[in-house]
Amino acid sequence: MTEVPEALIEEKFLAASGPGGQNVNKVATACQLRIDVYRLGLHPETFRRLKLLAGSRMTAAGALVITARRYRTQEQNRADARARLTALLTAAAEREARRVTTRPSRAAKAKRVDEKKGRAAVKAGRGRVRDE
């Protein structure tokens, strides 16, 4: 999912902290982007991964909230919020690689047992010395 329909995105501009000097106190430059994830029509697995990746950014009502306040202008913060939304949706759409179970070979098992016996012999040699 790369393109999000404009109709589903709500944007609100807030007063931001950070760079900008007195401009920060006068202009609402931070962008809060809100999108209803249920209306995106995601595959259940993609939705599950998105919920995991989003963490506290997703509300109980299914709204994903991204706040961008990194830059000094509304337009840069708006672009940043949209880029982060796209990155989050793209990451959620990727499937995890399926793990193929493997079994150690007979030679590997024998080597492991031999090394284990060798370590046991070394440790046994560290024991108390007996007078005979």
C-alpha positions as CSV (number, residue, x, y, z in Angstrom):
1,M,0.0,0.0,0.0
2,T,1.8,3.1,-1.2
3,E,-1.0,5.6,-2.0
4,V,-3.4,6.6,0.7
5,P,-6.7,8.2,-0.5
6,E,-6.8,12.0,0.4
7,A,-10.3,11.6,1.7
8,L,-9.2,9.4,4.6
9,I,-6.5,11.7,5.9
10,E,-7.3,14.4,8.5
11,E,-4.6,17.0,9.2
12,K,-4.5,19.4,12.0
13,F,-1.7,21.9,12.7
14,L,-0.6,22.6,16.3
15,A,1.8,24.8,18.1
16,A,5.2,23.0,18.2
17,S,8.2,23.0,20.4
18,G,11.7,22.8,19.1
19,P,13.5,25.0,16.4
20,G,12.0,28.2,15.3
21,G,12.6,30.8,17.9
22,Q,9.7,33.2,18.6
23,N,8.0,31.8,15.5
24,V,7.2,28.7,17.5
25,N,5.0,30.7,19.8
26,K,3.1,32.4,17.0
27,V,2.6,29.9,14.3
28,A,1.1,26.4,14.4
29,T,3.8,24.4,12.5
30,A,3.5,20.9,13.9
31,C,1.3,18.6,11.8
32,Q,-0.9,15.9,13.3
33,L,-2.0,13.5,10.8
34,R,-4.9,11.1,11.6
35,I,-6.2,8.3,9.5
36,D,-8.9,5.7,10.2
37,V,-7.1,2.4,9.6
38,Y,-10.4,0.4,9.3
39,R,-11.4,2.4,6.3
40,L,-8.2,1.5,4.5
41,G,-9.5,-2.1,4.0
42,L,-6.2,-3.8,4.9
43,H,-5.7,-7.5,4.9
44,P,-6.0,-8.9,8.4
45,E,-2.3,-9.9,8.6
46,T,-1.2,-6.5,7.4
47,F,-3.5,-4.9,10.0
48,R,-2.0,-7.0,12.7
49,R,1.5,-6.0,11.7
50,L,0.5,-2.3,11.5
51,K,-0.9,-2.5,14.9
52,L,2.3,-3.9,16.3
53,L,4.5,-1.4,14.4
54,A,2.3,1.6,15.3
55,G,2.2,0.8,19.1
56,S,0.8,3.7,21.0
57,R,0.3,5.8,17.8
58,M,-2.8,3.7,17.2
59,T,-5.9,4.4,19.3
60,A,-8.5,1.9,20.5
61,A,-10.9,3.3,17.9
62,G,-8.5,2.3,15.1
63,A,-7.2,5.7,14.3
64,L,-3.5,6.1,13.5
65,V,-2.1,9.4,14.8
66,I,1.3,10.7,13.5
67,T,2.6,14.0,14.8
68,A,5.5,15.6,12.9
69,R,7.2,18.6,14.5
70,R,10.7,18.1,13.3
71,Y,10.8,21.1,10.9
72,R,10.1,24.8,11.1
73,T,7.4,25.0,8.5
74,Q,4.0,23.5,8.2
75,E,4.7,22.2,4.7
76,Q,7.9,20.4,5.7
77,N,6.1,18.8,8.7
78,R,3.1,17.9,6.6
79,A,5.4,16.1,4.1
80,D,7.3,14.4,7.0
81,A,4.1,13.1,8.5
82,R,2.9,11.7,5.1
83,A,6.3,10.1,4.5
84,R,6.2,8.4,7.9
85,L,2.6,7.2,7.2
86,T,3.7,5.7,3.9
87,A,6.8,4.1,5.5
88,L,4.7,2.6,8.3
89,L,2.1,1.1,5.8
90,T,4.8,-0.2,3.5
91,A,6.6,-1.9,6.5
92,A,3.3,-3.4,7.6
93,A,2.6,-4.8,4.1
94,E,5.9,-6.7,4.0
95,R,5.6,-10.4,5.0
96,E,8.0,-12.0,7.4
97,A,10.3,-14.5,5.8
98,R,9.0,-18.0,6.5
99,R,11.5,-20.0,8.7
100,V,12.6,-23.3,7.2
101,T,13.4,-25.8,10.0
102,T,16.7,-27.5,9.6
103,R,18.2,-30.5,11.3
104,P,21.9,-30.9,12.2
105,S,23.8,-33.6,10.2
106,R,25.1,-36.7,11.9
107,A,28.7,-35.4,11.6
108,A,27.7,-32.1,13.3
109,K,26.1,-34.1,16.2
110,A,29.2,-36.3,16.6
111,K,31.4,-33.2,16.6
112,R,29.3,-31.5,19.2
113,V,29.4,-34.6,21.5
114,D,33.2,-34.9,21.1
115,E,33.7,-31.3,22.0
116,K,31.4,-31.7,25.0
117,K,33.4,-34.7,26.2
118,G,36.6,-32.8,25.7
119,R,35.3,-29.9,27.8
120,A,34.1,-32.4,30.5
121,A,37.6,-33.9,30.6
122,V,39.2,-30.4,31.0
123,K,36.8,-29.6,33.9
124,A,37.4,-33.0,35.5
125,G,41.1,-32.3,35.5
126,R,40.5,-29.1,37.6
127,G,39.2,-31.2,40.5
128,R,40.8,-31.7,43.9
129,V,44.2,-33.4,43.8
130,R,44.1,-36.7,45.8
131,D,47.2,-38.1,47.8
132,E,47.7,-41.7,46.8
